[in-house]
Amino acid sequence: MVTMNFAQAINNGLDTALSHDPRVLCFGLGVTDPKGVFGTTLGLEDKYGSERVFDMPTAENAMTGIAIGAALAGYRPVMVHQRLDFFLLAMDQLVNSAAKWHYMFGAQQSVPLTIRLILGRGWGQGPTHSQNLQAWFAHIPGLKVVAPTFADDAKGLLLDAIADPNPVIYLEHRWLHNVSGDVPSTLYRTPIGKARQLETGTDLTIISSSYLTIEAKKALKYLQNEGIHCDLIDLRTIRPIDYPTIFQSVSKTGRLLCLDSGYATGSVSGEIITQVTSKLFNHLKSPPIRLAMPDIHEPTSYGLTQDFYIRAKDIYQGVHKILSGDTPPFPPELENPIPHDTPGDWFTGPF
């Protein structure tokens, strides 16, 4: 085990994949820049050469087509985008080519393509640099979608995505890049489609993913002091969702709080609640609740984002609302950090 942060774990995962498989390629805007996409691609070009690790022109749609072609030719490309939003220019290639190829050609060929999409929030990112469109990608048959929270899963899910025979969307929240943990230094894989249970309790089930899992852990510290004990399940994979783990937990607790960093309408949390209520209705002690982003664009103004993001205080009050119908004042320690549009005062960017 080596202690490293989330960004370093991604770098280590790419290094591991490139060293073990000569078919792996890594490219994208900024991949070979001095800052190496927030440090996630530093040193890889020097180690593996510009034929395998390289920058690309600002031509997302065209370069995604090239990545699909390379995958069909036997390579395993990892395409990197510093913002999820920039990749929207390539949705046609993703949805109508990569996701459908295996099905349309009778499983004769696969598209082993991994696409890293970084989600940026805070610091005035605004409407065009902050979107989490996980529900879009999860809606498309033929795509797998992962969203790691911890450093070990950042590496493990990346390696499993690269090894997967079909396209995988790898969603990477910028607020997680500095979060540290113990990571195996060897090649290992976190299996796509398997959730991770972080806390155990009988009062309520919390389903979360990506950065909101960190906020949920903060809230649970104070809830546990009040004698409230919850199952906390980190999805890790947005598609396919690990429903057996979710159903087992909700069957035990009878209550569900679903956290979602995407818009509320048509959200992943909405789909989870639908599945739970249709299959476990008789087990439920109260209506499930979701905390998701409002159906408006993220403001650029620092003043307008004061209470825009879902934070630990909202989760704390959400749990109380389910259990008692009340929303008591939250502990002062759960007040928004200063500045409020960062994960904490330790966060120094860059964006």
N, C-alpha and C positions, 0 to 999 in steps of 0.2 A: 504494500500500500504506500502511496505517495500523497501527501497533502498538496492540493492544488485548487485553484478556483475554476469556476464553470468554463470560462474562456480558455484557460490552459488545458482543461480536460478535452475540449473540442480539438485544440491544436494537437494534443497527444493522440487523440483518436484518429485524426487525419494522418498523422505521422505513422501510426501503427498500420493503418490500412494501406498507405502508400508503400511501406516497407515490406508488407506481407503479400501484396498482390500487384504485379506490374501492370494490370489492366486498369487500376484506379487512376483517375485524373481529377484534378482540382482546379477550377477556374471561376472567375467572376470579377466584377469591378472592385478594384482595391486589394485583390488577393496578394499581389506582389508589392504593394505600397509599403513604405517604411513602418506604418502602424498595423499593417496586416489584418484589416477588418477586425478592429478592436483586440488585436493580438491573437486571433484564432488561427491565422495562417502564417505567422511569423516563422521565418527560417526554412519553410518548406521548398521554396524555389531553389535556394542554395543547395539543399540536400538532394533534391530529386530532379532538378533541371527544368528549364523553361518549356520542354516538350510535354511535361506532365503537370506542371503547376504554372499557371499563366494568367495574366490579366485578360480582359476582353473588351471589345468596343461597347459603347452604349447602344446596344442593339439586342434588347432582351428577347424579343420574339425570334429573331434569326438565330441567336446563340442557343436558345432552347431547342430549336430545330436541329442544330448541329449536335447538341448533347444527345438528343433522341437518336440521331443517326449513328453517333459513336456507340451508344448503348446497344443498338441493333447489330453493330459490327463486332461486338464482343467486349467493349470497354465497360468500365463502371464509373461513369462521371459523377462528380460532386460539384454541383453548380451553386455558387454563393451569391446572395443578394443582401446588401447592407440594409435594405428596407423591404419588408413584405410588399409594400405599396408599389415599388418599382417593378415587381414581377407581374403586375396586372397586365402589362403590355404583352405578356406571353401566355395568357390564359387559353388562347386558341390552340397553341401547340400542346399545352398540358392536357386539356380536356378532350380535344378531338384527335390527338395522336397518341401521346404517352399513355393515357389512362385506358384507351380502347384497343391498343394494338394487340395485346395478348388474346383478347376476346374475338376481335374481328378476323384474325388470321388463324383461328382454330387452335390456339395455344402452341403454335409452331415456333413462335418467337416471343421473347420477353424484352422489356425495356428496364434494365436495372439502373435506374437514374435516381440519385438523391438530390433534392433541392433544399438548401438551407435558406430559410426566410427569417430575417431578424425583425422582431417587433420592437419599435421604438416608442416610448411614451415619456411624457414630461418634458421640461425644459423648452416649452414652446413648439413642440413637434407639430401640433395642429392637425387639421383634417386630412392632409395628404401624406403624412409621415408616421401615423400612429395606429393604423387599423389592424385589428386582429380578425382576419376573415376565416378563422378555422372552420366555421360551419359551411362556408362555400366549398372548401376542399373536401370536407367530410361528406358532403352531399354527392360526390362524384364516384360512381362505381369504378373500381380499378385502381383507386388511389388509397394508399395508407398514409395516415397523418399522425405524427408523434410530437409531443411537447414536453421535453424533460424539465425537471425542476432542480435536481441536485447534480453535483459535479460527476458522480459516478454514473448516473444515468445519461448525462450529456455525452459521455464517451461511449457507454454501452449501447445506447439506442442508435447513436451515429454508426457504430460498427455493424449493428444488425441491419440498419437501413441500407448501408453500402452492400452488404451481403445479400440483401433481398433481391429476388429475380424481377421484381416489378417496381414501379415508381413510388417513392416515399417523399412526402413533404415533411421537412424537419423544422418545426416552429421554435424559435429561439428568442426568449424575452430578454431585452437589453438589461433590465434591472437584475437579472440573475448572473451576469457575467463576473461579478466580483464575489459571489457566494462560494465559499471554500468547503472542501470536504475531502475525505480519504478516497482515493481512486486507485484501483489495481493498475500496476504499471504494464501488465501483460495484455495480450489480446483476449478480450472477453466480450460477450454480447448480452445486453439486456433485451429479453424477448419482446418484440412488438406484440401488442394485444394483451399484455398482462399488467394490471394495476398494482400499486404498492400501498399496503396498509401501514400507516405511520403511527396511528394512535388507536387504542381500543377502549370502547365504552358501550354502555347499554342505553343511554338516554337519547341518542340522536346520531344519524349518519350524515357526515359532511363529505360531499364529492367535490373535488377540486382538481386543478391542473396548473402547471407552469407557475408563474409568480404568485398567484393567489393562494397556493399551498403554503407559501412562506407567511402570508398574512393570517391564514387560518391557524397555523402553529402558534403565532403570537397571541391570537384571541384565546386559544385553548389553554394557555398557561393561566390566564385569569379565570376562565370558566372552571378549570379543575380545582382552583382554590375555593370556589363556591360549591364544590361537590357535584359539578356537572361533568360527566365523562362521555365523550363522543368517539365514535369510529371516524377517523380521518383517512380518506382514501384518495391518494394521488393517482389520477388516471394514467399518466405517462403516455398513453396512446388515445388519440381522439377518434381514430377509426383504424381497426375495429375496437369498439369499446368492450371492456371486460365486464359484461353484464352478470356473469355468475358471481363475481366478487361483490358487486353492488347489490344484487338480489339477496345474497346471503346476509349482508349487513343490515339491509332494510327489514328483512324478515325478522331479525333479532330486535332492532331498535323501534321499528314502527314509525320512525320520523325521518324526514329527509330535508337537508339544506344543500342546494346545488349552487356552486360558484362558477361564474363564467366571465372571462375577460373579453368576450365578444358582445355584439349587440343582442338585446333581449329577444327581439322578434326573429323567429327561425333559428334559434340558438341551439348549441349542443346541449345545454342544460335543459332546454325545453323538450328535446328528444329524450333525454334520460328520464325526466319526470313522466313523460308519456308512457315510456316502457314500464316504469315502476308502477304507475297507477293502473295500467291495463293488466298487469300480471300479478300484482301484489296488493290489490285494492283492499282485500279483507284483512291485511296485516297492518294497514296504516291507522295510526292513532290520531293523526291530524293531517291537514292538507300540506303537501310538500311546498316549499318556497324556493325560489331561485333569486340570487343576487347577480344581476348581469348589467352590462353597460347600458345606459339609456339610449333610446333610438334617436340620437342626435350626433352630429359630428363633434369630435373632440376640439374644444376651443384652443386657440393659440395663446390667448391672453392668460397670464399668470393669475390674475384676479378671478377669472371665470372658472379655473380648474380647482378651486379651493376644496370643494367636496365632490369632484367629478369622479374620482377613482374609488373603487371598492377597497376599503382598508380593514384592518383588524377590528376597529370599533364597529363597523357595519356588520361584520360577521358575529361579533359578540352580541349585538342587539338582535340580530336575526335568529340566533339560537334561542335567546330568551323569548322572542315573539312566538316561536313554534312551541316552546315548552309551557309558556304561561299566558300567551296572548298579550304580553306587556313588553315594552321596550325601555328598560330602566337606563339611567345615565351610565355611560361607559366609564371604566377606570381612567383617570387622567393620563396614565402612562400610555394609553392607546390613542391619544390625540395625534392628529396628523403630524408627521415630522416637519421640521423647518430646514430647507424649503419643502413645501407639501408635495411638489411634483417630482419627487425622487423617492427611492425606497428607504432612505435614511441619510443622516448627515455625513456618513462615511462614503457615500457615493460621489465620485469626482469625475464621472464621465470617462472618455469624451462621448459626445453624440455626433 
